[in-house]
Amino acid sequence: MGRGGQQTGPGEPASGKAKGVYTWEEVQSHCSRNDQWLVIDRKVYNITQWAKRHPGGFRVIGHYAGEDATEAFTAFHPDLKFAQKFLKPLLIGELAATEPSQDRDKNAALVQDFETLRDQVEKKGLFRARPLFFFLHLSHIILLEALAWLIVSMWGTGWILTLLCSVLLATAQSQAGWLQHDFGHLSVFKKSTWNHLVHKFVIGHLKGASANWWNHRHFQHHAKPNIFTKDPDINMLNVFVLGQTQPVEYGIKKIKNMPYNHQHQYFFLLGPPLLIPVYFYMQIMKTMISRRDWVDLAWSLSYYFRFFSCYIPLYGVFGSLALMFFVRFLESHWFVWVTQMNHIPMDIDHEKHRDWLTMQLQSTCNIEQSFFNDWFSGHLNFQIEHHLFPTMPRHNYHLVAQQVRALCEKHGIPYRVKMLWRGFADIVTSLKSSGDLWLDAYLHK
């Protein structure tokens, strides 16, 4: 029973016009899949049924069941007034006046300072995109694709020209990957509808993937980065063990699906070469078909139709298939090294219910800025700023970086910046360290 004296069963909203008054303990008890409450700006919402219709997927919103979701709600929705319309029917009450605004042991001063920083950033216009930046980025992708085809169609399909064609196509694919990431985060257009439409074009027609698959997966990563069972990016299917906690747990339980003490070596065979051409594309096709996502499937097939129309006349069916797989092979290396250098060497653990700033900073790091690093990583060298402000256009990350660093220094939170080569090397050294922890626990605990 809430303090307002209103009975509410599991997963059931309070009825009538009167709303309940609840404690954090009561909110935290509603955190199962079939009974989910959360708090936004001290208002308590029952999201049990709404989670199934949530545009970002039921998992990402469910990850905040029983918690304060104010910071995540603000971070993910560029138009808060529009999003709040969907919250009104879900409102069941509010926190009691004696309850703090933050749940558990979160630092109220830190939360307030970050909210102030976000307000300052918004007033400076750093959430407004420069359309020319993204137009030029799209143009250079199309130019690379056209140049790759022209080279082999005009001068032949010899090994050297085919290799050059493959490198150009892989570069276009990687850059298209960073571009779809921008539209997927709603960081280009003011209207979400336009972002969603162009996202489907870029990830579907230019890359042959699925916008819905990416959204439902990627936003979980942002909501709870490096947290087991909540971040799909660290679900390694028992092929790798990560961080300092999981290896010890596996070792104690005598789990040996792989020789984890050698994972830093077999990573080079199973990680970068296979992620995109094998695992991702099997998962993408399975997801689109099983969910009957015919719109995304049509966009995806349009890519394959275009690719094979261009290259079958030059290489034949099997040759064009080999070309596509090799391009994916090259792209996969690029993608894995860039995306993992910011996360794998960082803290990876079970849920600890930290505030937004602390959670993001402990699971991410930056790579030094340079023109090449910005282009090569799609500005994900500013991973900290991207995770703190996921809807911010990437060309503005560097403008807020100093303020973020100052806030971290004020509250004693490490703000890590590495050189590019160090970021790559730390992936391997962290895998080795985790493997050694597993071996020690497996043999001695």
Secondary structure as GFF3:
##gff-version 3
##sequence-region A 1 445
A	DSSP	beta_strand	20	22	.	.	.	ID=ss1
A	DSSP	alpha_helix	24	28	.	.	.	ID=ss2
A	DSSP	beta_strand	31	32	.	.	.	ID=ss3
A	DSSP	beta_strand	35	40	.	.	.	ID=ss4
A	DSSP	beta_strand	43	46	.	.	.	ID=ss5
A	DSSP	three_ten_helix	50	53	.	.	.	ID=ss6
A	DSSP	alpha_helix	58	62	.	.	.	ID=ss7
A	DSSP	alpha_helix	70	76	.	.	.	ID=ss8
A	DSSP	alpha_helix	80	87	.	.	.	ID=ss9
A	DSSP	three_ten_helix	88	90	.	.	.	ID=ss10
A	DSSP	beta_strand	91	95	.	.	.	ID=ss11
A	DSSP	alpha_helix	108	123	.	.	.	ID=ss12
A	DSSP	alpha_helix	131	155	.	.	.	ID=ss13
A	DSSP	alpha_helix	159	184	.	.	.	ID=ss14
A	DSSP	alpha_helix	192	200	.	.	.	ID=ss15
A	DSSP	pi_helix	201	205	.	.	.	ID=ss16
A	DSSP	alpha_helix	211	223	.	.	.	ID=ss17
A	DSSP	three_ten_helix	232	234	.	.	.	ID=ss18
A	DSSP	alpha_helix	245	252	.	.	.	ID=ss19
A	DSSP	three_ten_helix	260	262	.	.	.	ID=ss20
A	DSSP	alpha_helix	263	270	.	.	.	ID=ss21
A	DSSP	pi_helix	275	280	.	.	.	ID=ss22
A	DSSP	alpha_helix	281	290	.	.	.	ID=ss23
A	DSSP	alpha_helix	294	340	.	.	.	ID=ss24
A	DSSP	alpha_helix	356	363	.	.	.	ID=ss25
A	DSSP	beta_strand	366	367	.	.	.	ID=ss26
A	DSSP	alpha_helix	371	377	.	.	.	ID=ss27
A	DSSP	three_ten_helix	380	382	.	.	.	ID=ss28
A	DSSP	alpha_helix	383	388	.	.	.	ID=ss29
A	DSSP	three_ten_helix	394	396	.	.	.	ID=ss30
A	DSSP	alpha_helix	397	410	.	.	.	ID=ss31
A	DSSP	beta_strand	417	418	.	.	.	ID=ss32
A	DSSP	alpha_helix	420	444	.	.	.	ID=ss33
###
